[in-house]
Amino acid sequence: MLRRQLARRFGPLPSWAEQRLEQAGEAELESWADRVLDAQTLEDVLNAVSLAAVPGIGPPTAGTIRSGRGKPGMRRLLI
């Protein structure tokens, strides 16, 4: 759902945005789903997280860890 909203609002998603969506945890996806309503650019939506949460730059935060717990299918709905 979020992927569709982003593409509709900002046009075809670049590969870096697709990668961010695939790597995001449920909390981050929910935050982006809220931001897509007010953001002016795709970067405003996806880059408003700490660099510490970006894989390869810093340790994962609680919002980026995928434990497999939570609402089944929620992640699929958000992406």
MIBADREN-797603 format. One record per residue: x, y, z of N, C-alpha, C in turn; residue number from 1; residue in three letters. Coordinates in nm, 3 decimals, decimal comma, always signed. Example, Ala and Ser with C-alpha at 12.3 -4.5 7.8 and 13.67 -1.06 7.14 Angstrom:
<rs>
R:+1,319:-0,569:+0,780:+1,230:-0,450:+0,780:+1,320:-0,330:+0,780:1:ALA
R:+1,285:-0,225:+0,708:+1,367:-0,106:+0,714:+1,290:+0,003:+0,787:2:SER
</rs>
This chain:
<rs>
R:+0,082:-0,119:+0,000:+0,000:+0,000:+0,000:+0,087:+0,126:+0,000:1:MET
R:+0,188:+0,131:+0,087:+0,276:+0,248:+0,094:+0,350:+0,267:-0,038:2:LEU
R:+0,401:+0,160:-0,095:+0,472:+0,169:-0,223:+0,381:+0,234:-0,329:3:ARG
R:+0,259:+0,192:-0,332:+0,163:+0,245:-0,429:+0,138:+0,394:-0,406:4:ARG
R:+0,121:+0,433:-0,279:+0,098:+0,573:-0,246:+0,219:+0,659:-0,285:5:GLN
R:+0,338:+0,611:-0,256:+0,459:+0,685:-0,290:+0,472:+0,704:-0,441:6:LEU
R:+0,449:+0,596:-0,515:+0,459:+0,603:-0,661:+0,353:+0,696:-0,720:7:ALA
R:+0,235:+0,693:-0,665:+0,128:+0,779:-0,716:+0,159:+0,927:-0,689:8:ARG
R:+0,217:+0,952:-0,574:+0,245:+1,091:-0,536:+0,373:+1,147:-0,600:9:ARG
R:+0,479:+1,062:-0,607:+0,610:+1,111:-0,651:+0,659:+1,052:-0,783:10:PHE
R:+0,580:+0,964:-0,844:+0,622:+0,902:-0,970:+0,697:+0,772:-0,945:11:GLY
R:+0,752:+0,713:-1,051:+0,822:+0,585:-1,037:+0,932:+0,593:-0,930:12:PRO
R:+0,937:+0,490:-0,845:+1,034:+0,491:-0,735:+1,172:+0,450:-0,783:13:LEU
R:+1,274:+0,525:-0,743:+1,411:+0,487:-0,777:+1,454:+0,363:-0,698:14:PRO
R:+1,559:+0,300:-0,742:+1,603:+0,175:-0,677:+1,637:+0,195:-0,530:15:SER
R:+1,694:+0,311:-0,494:+1,728:+0,332:-0,353:+1,603:+0,335:-0,266:16:TRP
R:+1,493:+0,387:-0,319:+1,368:+0,392:-0,243:+1,308:+0,252:-0,229:17:ALA
R:+1,314:+0,174:-0,336:+1,266:+0,035:-0,330:+1,345:-0,043:-0,224:18:GLU
R:+1,476:-0,020:-0,221:+1,561:-0,090:-0,123:+1,525:-0,048:+0,020:19:GLN
R:+1,501:+0,081:+0,041:+1,463:+0,128:+0,175:+1,332:+0,063:+0,220:20:ARG
R:+1,236:+0,052:+0,128:+1,107:-0,009:+0,161:+1,124:-0,156:+0,199:21:LEU
R:+1,207:-0,228:+0,125:+1,229:-0,370:+0,152:+1,299:-0,394:+0,286:22:GLU
R:+1,386:-0,302:+0,325:+1,465:-0,320:+0,447:+1,399:-0,263:+0,572:23:GLN
R:+1,294:-0,187:+0,555:+1,231:-0,118:+0,668:+1,153:-0,213:+0,758:24:ALA
R:+1,152:-0,180:+0,885:+1,072:-0,253:+0,982:+0,930:-0,196:+0,987:25:GLY
R:+0,846:-0,262:+1,060:+0,705:-0,222:+1,068:+0,687:-0,080:+1,121:26:GLU
R:+0,760:-0,044:+1,225:+0,746:+0,090:+1,284:+0,788:+0,198:+1,184:27:ALA
R:+0,896:+0,172:+1,110:+0,942:+0,270:+1,012:+0,841:+0,284:+0,898:28:GLU
R:+0,785:+0,172:+0,853:+0,684:+0,177:+0,747:+0,561:+0,256:+0,791:29:LEU
R:+0,519:+0,237:+0,915:+0,404:+0,311:+0,966:+0,434:+0,461:+0,973:30:GLU
R:+0,555:+0,496:+1,013:+0,594:+0,636:+1,019:+0,594:+0,698:+0,880:31:SER
R:+0,646:+0,626:+0,782:+0,649:+0,675:+0,644:+0,507:+0,689:+0,590:32:TRP
R:+0,419:+0,596:+0,626:+0,280:+0,603:+0,580:+0,214:+0,731:+0,630:33:ALA
R:+0,250:+0,777:+0,749:+0,198:+0,903:+0,800:+0,260:+1,021:+0,726:34:ASP
R:+0,391:+1,015:+0,703:+0,462:+1,126:+0,640:+0,426:+1,147:+0,494:35:ARG
R:+0,386:+1,041:+0,424:+0,355:+1,055:+0,281:+0,242:+1,155:+0,258:36:VAL
R:+0,160:+1,178:+0,358:+0,047:+1,270:+0,344:+0,090:+1,416:+0,337:37:LEU
R:+0,201:+1,451:+0,401:+0,243:+1,591:+0,411:+0,375:+1,623:+0,342:38:ASP
R:+0,453:+1,523:+0,308:+0,587:+1,545:+0,254:+0,581:+1,610:+0,116:39:ALA
R:+0,681:+1,692:+0,089:+0,693:+1,758:-0,041:+0,769:+1,672:-0,142:40:GLN
R:+0,860:+1,587:-0,092:+0,941:+1,503:-0,180:+0,950:+1,362:-0,125:41:THR
R:+0,990:+1,270:-0,210:+1,013:+1,132:-0,169:+1,122:+1,127:-0,062:42:LEU
R:+1,223:+1,208:-0,079:+1,331:+1,213:+0,019:+1,281:+1,257:+0,156:43:GLU
R:+1,186:+1,349:+0,159:+1,128:+1,393:+0,286:+1,061:+1,277:+0,359:44:ASP
R:+1,003:+1,187:+0,285:+0,935:+1,071:+0,346:+1,037:+0,971:+0,398:45:VAL
R:+1,129:+0,930:+0,313:+1,216:+0,816:+0,345:+1,346:+0,851:+0,415:46:LEU
R:+1,388:+0,975:+0,413:+1,518:+1,008:+0,471:+1,510:+1,075:+0,606:47:ASN
R:+1,396:+1,077:+0,667:+1,380:+1,143:+0,796:+1,413:+1,051:+0,912:48:ALA
R:+1,495:+0,948:+0,889:+1,536:+0,858:+0,996:+1,682:+0,883:+1,027:49:VAL
R:+1,723:+0,844:+1,143:+1,862:+0,856:+1,183:+1,951:+0,770:+1,095:50:SER
R:+2,070:+0,818:+1,064:+2,164:+0,737:+0,988:+2,202:+0,610:+1,062:51:LEU
R:+2,187:+0,609:+1,192:+2,216:+0,489:+1,270:+2,122:+0,375:+1,233:52:ALA
R:+2,007:+0,406:+1,176:+1,910:+0,302:+1,139:+1,935:+0,247:+0,999:53:ALA
R:+2,027:+0,309:+0,924:+2,055:+0,264:+0,788:+2,154:+0,149:+0,793:54:VAL
R:+2,118:+0,033:+0,734:+2,209:-0,082:+0,736:+2,345:-0,045:+0,679:55:PRO
R:+2,449:-0,090:+0,747:+2,584:-0,065:+0,702:+2,644:+0,063:+0,758:56:GLY
R:+2,560:+0,148:+0,817:+2,611:+0,273:+0,873:+2,613:+0,268:+1,025:57:ILE
R:+2,514:+0,209:+1,083:+2,508:+0,203:+1,228:+2,429:+0,083:+1,273:58:GLY
R:+2,420:+0,063:+1,404:+2,345:-0,052:+1,456:+2,196:-0,034:+1,430:59:PRO
R:+2,123:-0,144:+1,413:+1,979:-0,132:+1,391:+1,909:-0,078:+1,514:60:PRO
R:+1,802:-0,004:+1,491:+1,721:+0,046:+1,601:+1,600:-0,044:+1,616:61:THR
R:+1,524:-0,022:+1,719:+1,406:-0,106:+1,743:+1,312:-0,105:+1,624:62:ALA
R:+1,305:+0,006:+1,552:+1,215:+0,017:+1,438:+1,262:-0,057:+1,315:63:GLY
R:+1,388:-0,103:+1,314:+1,438:-0,168:+1,194:+1,458:-0,317:+1,213:64:THR
R:+1,439:-0,367:+1,332:+1,458:-0,510:+1,357:+1,331:-0,585:+1,322:65:ILE
R:+1,344:-0,687:+1,240:+1,229:-0,770:+1,204:+1,235:-0,898:+1,285:66:ARG
R:+1,151:-0,908:+1,384:+1,154:-1,024:+1,472:+1,056:-1,132:+1,429:67:SER
R:+0,967:-1,099:+1,337:+0,867:-1,198:+1,297:+0,745:-1,194:+1,386:68:GLY
R:+0,750:-1,114:+1,493:+0,635:-1,100:+1,581:+0,550:-0,983:+1,537:69:ARG
R:+0,434:-0,972:+1,592:+0,346:-0,861:+1,557:+0,227:-0,911:+1,478:70:GLY
R:+0,162:-0,819:+1,413:+0,042:-0,852:+1,339:+0,078:-0,922:+1,208:71:LYS
R:+0,030:-1,045:+1,188:+0,061:-1,114:+1,063:+0,006:-1,037:+0,944:72:PRO
R:+0,088:-1,022:+0,844:+0,044:-0,956:+0,723:+0,050:-0,804:+0,728:73:GLY
R:+0,077:-0,744:+0,843:+0,080:-0,599:+0,855:+0,192:-0,540:+0,769:74:MET
R:+0,310:-0,599:+0,773:+0,422:-0,550:+0,694:+0,387:-0,554:+0,545:75:ARG
R:+0,325:-0,661:+0,502:+0,288:-0,676:+0,361:+0,191:-0,565:+0,320:76:ARG
R:+0,097:-0,533:+0,407:-0,001:-0,428:+0,379:+0,066:-0,292:+0,367:77:LEU
R:+0,164:-0,264:+0,452:+0,229:-0,135:+0,451:+0,320:-0,117:+0,331:78:LEU
R:+0,383:-0,223:+0,284:+0,470:-0,211:+0,168:+0,383:-0,208:+0,048:79:ILE
</rs>
